[in-house]
Amino acid sequence: MFAARLKQARQLRGIASQRALGVLMGLDKKLASSRVNRYETEVSGIDLDGLGRLAEVLGVPMAYLVAEDEATAAVVLALSKLTASQRAALAKKFAQEL
């Protein structure tokens, strides 16, 4: 799921190439394309620092990229668009209902 969500987020953000994404992450230009390609094809994993940089560049929460299913990813993305107080109120409401 991570690889597909990464590719989708890159395309939705309008980042045309894997190299461009890698450069935006701060990777060396010569390595950027191959490194991001390895992430998108699941040949190689990514550490937490890299995941954080990737999420920041893509404008999504880290949890969105690693969510175990589409529904969870959609909820994480929607929550990220709320203010902190709105998220707190929603969390409180969920806790009361569960």
C-alpha positions in Angstrom: 0.0 0.0 0.0 2.8 2.4 0.8 4.3 2.3 -2.7 0.9 2.9 -4.4 0.0 5.7 -2.0 3.4 7.3 -2.5 3.0 7.3 -6.3 -0.6 8.6 -6.1 0.4 11.4 -3.7 3.3 12.4 -5.9 1.0 12.6 -8.9 -1.7 14.4 -7.1 0.8 17.0 -5.8 1.8 17.6 -9.5 5.4 16.3 -9.0 6.0 14.9 -12.5 9.0 12.7 -11.8 10.6 10.5 -9.2 13.8 12.6 -9.6 11.9 15.8 -8.9 10.4 14.3 -5.7 13.8 13.0 -4.6 15.4 16.4 -5.1 12.6 18.1 -3.2 13.3 15.7 -0.4 16.9 16.8 -0.4 18.5 13.8 -2.1 21.5 14.2 -4.4 20.3 14.8 -8.0 22.2 11.7 -9.2 20.5 9.4 -6.7 17.1 11.0 -6.4 15.4 9.1 -9.2 16.7 5.7 -8.3 16.0 6.1 -4.6 12.3 7.2 -5.1 11.9 4.5 -7.7 12.9 1.9 -5.1 10.3 3.3 -2.7 7.6 3.2 -5.4 8.4 -0.3 -6.5 8.9 -1.6 -2.9 12.4 -2.7 -3.6 13.7 -0.7 -0.7 12.2 0.6 2.5 12.4 4.1 4.0 13.5 5.2 7.4 11.4 7.5 9.6 13.4 10.6 8.8 13.0 9.9 5.1 9.3 9.2 5.6 9.0 12.5 7.4 10.7 14.4 4.6 8.6 12.6 2.0 5.3 13.4 3.8 6.4 17.1 4.2 7.2 17.5 0.5 3.9 15.8 -0.5 1.9 17.8 2.0 0.4 14.8 3.7 0.7 13.3 7.2 3.2 10.4 7.6 0.3 8.2 8.8 -1.4 8.7 5.4 1.5 7.1 3.6 1.6 4.1 5.8 -2.1 3.5 6.5 -3.0 -0.1 6.2 -6.1 0.5 3.9 -7.7 3.2 1.8 -10.4 4.0 4.4 -7.9 4.7 7.1 -5.7 6.7 4.7 -8.8 8.8 3.7 -9.7 9.4 7.4 -6.1 10.4 8.2 -6.0 12.9 5.3 -9.3 14.4 6.3 -8.3 14.7 9.9 -5.1 16.5 8.9 -7.2 19.3 7.3 -8.9 20.0 10.6 -7.6 22.4 13.3 -6.1 20.9 16.4 -9.2 21.8 18.4 -11.5 20.3 15.9 -9.5 17.0 16.0 -9.6 17.0 19.8 -13.4 17.5 19.8 -13.8 14.7 17.2 -11.5 12.4 19.2 -13.5 13.0 22.3 -16.8 12.3 20.5 -15.4 9.0 19.1 -14.1 8.0 22.5 -17.6 8.5 24.0 -19.3 6.6 21.3 -17.0 3.6 21.5 
